[in-house]
Amino acid sequence: MTYKEEFIEFMVLSGVLTFGDFITKSGRKTPYFINTGNYDTGDQMAKLGKYYARALNEALGKEFDLLFGPAYKGIPLVITTGIELAARYNHNVAICFNRKEIKDHGEGGNIIGHRPGQGERVVIVEDVTTAGTSIKESVPVLKAAANVDIKALVVSVDRQERGVTEKSALDQIQEEFGIQPIPIVTIDEIVSCLHNKEVNGKVIIDDRMRDIISVYRNRYGAA
């Protein structure tokens, strides 16, 4: 089993990757949903960091200086990824995340952790991107702190859906901001891995669910 297949099963067993009727942040009705907020144990978070760190290491090596986690779901993601990068890959990368509200006392500001510095190469760590909203909110926060180089965006899943154009949200982000997308897995890989396969004694994507997903992809899938 590849590490991507392990990650897909891990998401299912953790109750993070689910199938049914959901509404995305962008307002779309979707038959599948990825919610990293459902990771709720130390063991799960430790395993999650291994997958994020491996994806980053394979894509970029050590060619980045800072991890940024958009509040709120990005905060635990950036921490567990940073820990694993240091422990497994000897890459002691800096970490920061933002507050939703700017603090007007104490140290002030809205960034916690490492203070971004001029020219630092930043990777944004997110759960999933459907329309790119959180990235468009994160870029001004980082650029206001320093003239950083926002190098990449790592996410759990590439939903391979259109954003506001026919291109996928991740492709749009790359085109608009010059940010390299690094998904651990894609929705195509998820469907291929789970179709008619039992996980913990249950078939997750049967023929009916595969057809429902296909209809959704035909409507919202990226060109």
C-alpha positions as CSV (number, residue, x, y, z in Angstrom):
1,M,0.0,0.0,0.0
2,T,1.4,3.4,-0.9
3,Y,1.5,6.3,1.6
4,K,-1.3,8.0,-0.4
5,E,-3.5,4.9,0.0
6,E,-2.6,4.8,3.7
7,F,-3.6,8.5,4.0
8,I,-7.0,7.9,2.3
9,E,-7.8,5.1,4.6
10,F,-6.6,7.1,7.6
11,M,-9.0,9.9,6.7
12,V,-11.9,7.5,6.5
13,L,-11.1,5.8,9.8
14,S,-10.6,9.2,11.5
15,G,-14.1,10.3,10.3
16,V,-12.4,13.1,8.4
17,L,-13.3,11.9,4.8
18,T,-17.1,11.3,4.7
19,F,-19.7,10.7,2.0
20,G,-23.3,11.9,2.0
21,D,-24.9,15.3,1.5
22,F,-22.9,18.3,2.6
23,I,-22.5,22.0,1.8
24,T,-19.0,23.4,1.2
25,K,-17.8,26.8,2.4
26,S,-18.4,28.0,-1.2
27,G,-22.1,27.0,-1.0
28,R,-21.9,23.9,-3.2
29,K,-23.9,20.7,-2.4
30,T,-21.3,18.0,-2.4
31,P,-21.4,14.2,-1.9
32,Y,-18.1,14.2,-0.1
33,F,-16.5,16.3,2.6
34,I,-13.1,16.6,4.2
35,N,-13.1,18.1,7.7
36,T,-9.7,18.0,9.5
37,G,-11.5,19.4,12.5
38,N,-12.6,15.8,13.2
39,Y,-9.0,14.7,14.1
40,D,-9.4,14.6,17.9
41,T,-6.6,12.5,19.4
42,G,-2.9,13.0,19.8
43,D,-2.1,9.8,17.8
44,Q,-4.2,11.1,14.8
45,M,-2.5,14.4,14.8
46,A,0.9,12.8,15.0
47,K,0.1,10.6,12.0
48,L,-1.4,13.5,10.1
49,G,1.8,15.5,10.4
50,K,3.7,12.6,8.8
51,Y,1.6,12.8,5.7
52,Y,1.8,16.5,5.4
53,A,5.6,16.5,6.0
54,R,6.2,13.7,3.5
55,A,4.3,15.6,0.8
56,L,6.2,18.7,1.5
57,N,9.6,17.0,1.6
58,E,9.0,15.2,-1.6
59,A,7.8,18.3,-3.4
60,L,10.2,20.9,-2.0
61,G,13.0,19.3,0.0
62,K,14.2,22.0,2.4
63,E,13.6,24.8,0.0
64,F,11.3,26.8,2.4
65,D,11.7,28.7,5.6
66,L,8.3,29.2,7.2
67,L,5.0,27.3,7.7
68,F,1.9,29.5,8.0
69,G,-1.4,28.0,9.3
70,P,-4.6,30.1,8.6
71,A,-6.9,30.3,11.6
72,Y,-8.5,28.1,12.7
73,K,-8.0,24.7,11.1
74,G,-4.6,25.6,9.8
75,I,-3.2,26.1,13.3
76,P,-3.0,22.4,14.4
77,L,-2.0,21.4,10.9
78,V,1.0,23.8,10.9
79,I,2.2,22.6,14.3
80,T,2.1,18.9,13.6
81,T,3.7,19.4,10.2
82,G,6.5,21.4,11.7
83,I,7.1,18.8,14.4
84,E,7.4,16.0,11.9
85,L,9.6,18.0,9.5
86,A,12.1,18.5,12.4
87,A,11.9,15.0,13.7
88,R,12.0,13.0,10.5
89,Y,13.7,15.3,7.9
90,N,15.9,17.4,10.2
91,H,14.3,20.5,8.9
92,N,13.7,22.8,11.8
93,V,11.4,25.2,9.9
94,A,9.8,28.2,11.5
95,I,6.1,28.2,12.3
96,C,3.4,30.9,12.6
97,F,-0.4,31.3,12.4
98,N,-2.8,34.2,12.6
99,R,-5.6,35.4,14.8
100,K,-9.0,36.2,13.3
101,E,-9.0,39.4,15.3
102,I,-6.1,41.8,15.6
103,K,-4.8,42.0,19.2
104,D,-4.5,45.6,20.4
105,H,-2.6,44.9,23.7
106,G,0.5,43.0,24.8
107,E,2.6,42.2,21.8
108,G,-0.3,43.3,19.5
109,G,-0.8,42.2,15.8
110,N,-2.5,39.2,14.4
111,I,0.4,36.8,13.8
112,I,1.5,34.3,16.5
113,G,4.8,32.5,16.5
114,H,7.6,33.4,14.2
115,R,7.6,36.9,12.8
116,P,7.8,36.7,9.0
117,G,11.0,38.2,7.6
118,Q,11.9,39.8,4.3
119,G,12.4,37.2,1.6
120,E,11.5,34.2,3.7
121,R,10.0,31.4,1.7
122,V,6.6,30.5,3.1
123,V,4.4,27.4,2.7
124,I,0.7,27.8,3.7
125,V,-0.7,24.7,5.3
126,E,-4.5,24.1,4.8
127,D,-7.0,21.3,5.0
128,V,-8.7,21.6,1.6
129,T,-9.4,24.4,-0.9
130,T,-12.6,24.6,-2.9
131,A,-12.8,28.2,-4.0
132,G,-9.5,29.6,-2.6
133,T,-11.2,32.0,-0.2
134,S,-8.9,31.3,2.8
135,I,-5.8,31.7,0.6
136,K,-7.0,35.1,-0.7
137,E,-7.4,36.1,2.9
138,S,-4.0,34.7,4.0
139,V,-1.8,36.4,1.3
140,P,-2.5,40.0,2.5
141,V,-1.8,39.0,6.1
142,L,1.6,37.6,5.2
143,K,2.5,40.4,2.8
144,A,1.5,43.0,5.4
145,A,4.0,41.4,7.8
146,A,7.0,41.3,5.4
147,N,7.9,41.0,1.8
148,V,7.8,37.2,1.9
149,D,7.9,34.7,-1.0
150,I,4.8,32.6,-0.7
151,K,6.2,29.5,-2.3
152,A,3.5,26.8,-1.9
153,L,0.2,25.6,-0.5
154,V,-0.1,22.1,0.9
155,V,-3.5,20.6,1.4
156,S,-5.0,17.3,2.4
157,V,-7.1,16.9,-0.8
158,D,-7.3,18.5,-4.2
159,R,-11.0,18.4,-4.9
160,Q,-10.2,19.2,-8.6
161,E,-13.1,21.6,-8.8
162,R,-13.6,24.8,-10.7
163,G,-13.0,28.0,-8.7
164,V,-14.5,31.1,-10.2
165,T,-13.3,30.1,-13.7
166,E,-13.1,26.8,-15.5
167,K,-9.7,26.1,-13.9
168,S,-9.4,24.3,-10.5
169,A,-9.2,26.4,-7.4
170,L,-5.6,25.3,-6.9
171,D,-4.7,26.1,-10.5
172,Q,-6.2,29.6,-10.1
173,I,-4.2,30.1,-6.9
174,Q,-1.1,29.2,-8.8
175,E,-1.9,31.5,-11.7
176,E,-3.0,34.5,-9.5
177,F,-0.4,34.3,-6.8
178,G,2.4,32.1,-8.2
179,I,1.9,29.6,-5.3
180,Q,2.7,26.0,-6.1
181,P,-0.1,23.6,-5.0
182,I,0.9,20.5,-3.2
183,P,-2.1,18.2,-2.5
184,I,-1.4,15.0,-0.5
185,V,-4.1,13.2,-2.7
186,T,-6.7,14.2,-5.3
187,I,-10.3,13.3,-5.4
188,D,-9.6,11.0,-8.4
189,E,-7.1,9.1,-6.3
190,I,-9.6,8.8,-3.5
191,V,-12.3,7.4,-5.8
192,S,-9.9,5.0,-7.4
193,C,-8.6,3.8,-4.0
194,L,-12.0,3.4,-2.3
195,H,-14.3,2.2,-5.0
196,N,-15.8,-1.1,-3.9
197,K,-13.1,-1.5,-1.3
198,E,-13.8,-2.3,2.3
199,V,-12.3,-0.2,5.0
200,N,-13.0,-1.5,8.5
201,G,-15.5,-4.0,7.1
202,K,-17.5,-1.4,5.1
203,V,-17.5,-0.4,1.4
204,I,-17.0,3.3,1.4
205,I,-17.7,4.1,-2.3
206,D,-20.0,1.6,-3.9
207,D,-21.2,1.9,-7.5
208,R,-24.1,4.2,-6.5
209,M,-21.8,6.6,-4.7
210,R,-19.3,6.6,-7.5
211,D,-22.1,7.6,-9.9
212,I,-23.2,10.4,-7.6
213,I,-19.6,11.7,-7.3
214,S,-19.3,11.5,-11.1
215,V,-22.4,13.6,-11.6
216,Y,-21.0,16.2,-9.1
217,R,-17.7,16.2,-10.9
218,N,-19.3,16.6,-14.3
219,R,-21.0,19.8,-12.9
220,Y,-18.1,21.3,-10.9
221,G,-15.0,19.5,-12.1
222,A,-12.2,21.7,-13.4
223,A,-11.4,21.7,-17.1
